[in-house]
């Protein structure tokens, strides 16, 4: 379904203007405004040629979150391959240029600049993570570059004024609301603790959980965090264990989440739930 939605969007974009000449080879720096902003005459569309459309991805292919980036890239490549085997989109082959940001914001920014200015991609696709998307998406917005299917449920990407963003997944507010609903309504649980990553991703999920509990007259019995790209969760796990929760909602990446579950289960056996970033 996601592949079909994205490919339909790409197809509409291909039909939106005239065929473009071959793009710049990306071997030099440029400060030229992104040509996706169509001009009346002599315009060119970045990433388009007579035979292909180029997309760019900045995601984690190394570091503790690398499996998320690798899986996202594999899914995009599989969808592109399926489309290309069927003749592409309006006769154009879909291509992907992927760069590693290690789930770090500085690298996400430099990668995004390179993809837009040097590689001259038509669109950015499959960013992985809230902090990296928060760093990269303003660059795409300023350049008029589509920002497609980021792997994050952050609320800031749901801003109706962001006319270049296409989300294909639920927000973290929606996910945490459903978690709290199932815990309280189905299981009768009222004591909920939260583990969160200490950045915009974790804080967004924490706020979603807090609001969902507040709507039911509740609040977290504990909220404990860890640093991004680490597994230093022992202190957070001890704080959660001390609060004796019936359930723990976790907003983090897979390695620290697994470590926290292992530590908490030495003393307690609560219900563990996690947002879909894991």
ChimeraX attribute file (.defattr): number of C-alpha atoms within 10 A of each C-alpha:
attribute: neighborCount
match mode: 1-to-1
recipient: residues
	/A:1	7
	/A:2	13
	/A:3	16
	/A:4	11
	/A:5	12
	/A:6	19
	/A:7	18
	/A:8	13
	/A:9	13
	/A:10	18
	/A:11	16
	/A:12	13
	/A:13	12
	/A:14	19
	/A:15	11
	/A:16	9
	/A:17	12
	/A:18	10
	/A:19	14
	/A:20	16
	/A:21	14
	/A:22	15
	/A:23	16
	/A:24	13
	/A:25	9
	/A:26	15
	/A:27	9
	/A:28	10
	/A:29	11
	/A:30	13
	/A:31	7
	/A:32	8
	/A:33	12
	/A:34	21
	/A:35	17
	/A:36	19
	/A:37	13
	/A:38	13
	/A:39	10
	/A:40	5
	/A:41	6
	/A:42	7
	/A:43	15
	/A:44	21
	/A:45	24
	/A:46	26
	/A:47	25
	/A:48	23
	/A:49	17
	/A:50	13
	/A:51	14
	/A:52	18
	/A:53	23
	/A:54	22
	/A:55	25
	/A:56	26
	/A:57	29
	/A:58	29
	/A:59	32
	/A:60	29
	/A:61	22
	/A:62	15
	/A:63	14
	/A:64	18
	/A:65	23
	/A:66	18
	/A:67	15
	/A:68	22
	/A:69	26
	/A:70	17
	/A:71	13
	/A:72	23
	/A:73	24
	/A:74	12
	/A:75	14
	/A:76	20
	/A:77	15
	/A:78	13
	/A:79	18
	/A:80	20
	/A:81	16
	/A:82	14
	/A:83	18
	/A:84	17
	/A:85	10
	/A:86	11
	/A:87	13
	/A:88	19
	/A:89	22
	/A:90	14
	/A:91	15
	/A:92	19
	/A:93	21
	/A:94	24
	/A:95	18
	/A:96	18
	/A:97	15
	/A:98	21
	/A:99	19
	/A:100	19
	/A:101	26
	/A:102	22
	/A:103	28
	/A:104	18
	/A:105	18
	/A:106	13
	/A:107	20
	/A:108	28
	/A:109	21
	/A:110	15
	/A:111	22
	/A:112	25
	/A:113	18
	/A:114	19
	/A:115	25
	/A:116	26
	/A:117	22
	/A:118	18
	/A:119	23
	/A:120	26
	/A:121	29
	/A:122	25
	/A:123	24
	/A:124	27
	/A:125	26
	/A:126	23
	/A:127	29
	/A:128	29
	/A:129	25
	/A:130	25
	/A:131	19
	/A:132	26
	/A:133	26
	/A:134	18
	/A:135	18
	/A:136	24
	/A:137	25
	/A:138	15
	/A:139	16
	/A:140	21
	/A:141	15
	/A:142	11
	/A:143	19
	/A:144	20
	/A:145	25
	/A:146	21
	/A:147	28
	/A:148	20
	/A:149	19
	/A:150	26
	/A:151	22
	/A:152	25
	/A:153	25
	/A:154	24
	/A:155	17
	/A:156	14
	/A:157	21
	/A:158	13
	/A:159	9
	/A:160	9
	/A:161	8
	/A:162	15
	/A:163	12
	/A:164	18
	/A:165	22
	/A:166	18
	/A:167	17
	/A:168	17
	/A:169	14
	/A:170	13
	/A:171	22
	/A:172	25
	/A:173	22
	/A:174	17
	/A:175	19
	/A:176	26
	/A:177	19
	/A:178	14
	/A:179	18
	/A:180	25
	/A:181	17
	/A:182	13
	/A:183	19
	/A:184	16
	/A:185	11
	/A:186	9
	/A:187	11
	/A:188	11
	/A:189	16
	/A:190	20
	/A:191	20
	/A:192	28
	/A:193	26
	/A:194	26
	/A:195	27
	/A:196	27
	/A:197	25
	/A:198	16
	/A:199	15
	/A:200	16
	/A:201	26
	/A:202	26
	/A:203	16
	/A:204	22
	/A:205	30
	/A:206	28
	/A:207	14
	/A:208	22
	/A:209	28
	/A:210	21
	/A:211	18
	/A:212	22
	/A:213	21
	/A:214	12
	/A:215	11
	/A:216	12
	/A:217	9
	/A:218	14
	/A:219	18
	/A:220	19
	/A:221	18
	/A:222	19
	/A:223	20
	/A:224	19
	/A:225	24
	/A:226	21
	/A:227	15
	/A:228	21
	/A:229	17
	/A:230	14
	/A:231	17
	/A:232	15
	/A:233	21
	/A:234	15
	/A:235	13
	/A:236	20
	/A:237	21
	/A:238	15
	/A:239	17
	/A:240	25
	/A:241	21
	/A:242	13
	/A:243	15
	/A:244	19
	/A:245	21
	/A:246	19
	/A:247	21
	/A:248	26
	/A:249	23
	/A:250	29
	/A:251	29
	/A:252	27
	/A:253	25
	/A:254	18
	/A:255	14
	/A:256	26
	/A:257	21
	/A:258	14
	/A:259	15
	/A:260	22
	/A:261	19
	/A:262	12
	/A:263	16
	/A:264	21
	/A:265	12
	/A:266	9
	/A:267	12
	/A:268	15
	/A:269	15
	/A:270	18
	/A:271	15
	/A:272	15
	/A:273	17
	/A:274	21
	/A:275	20
	/A:276	16
	/A:277	17
	/A:278	15
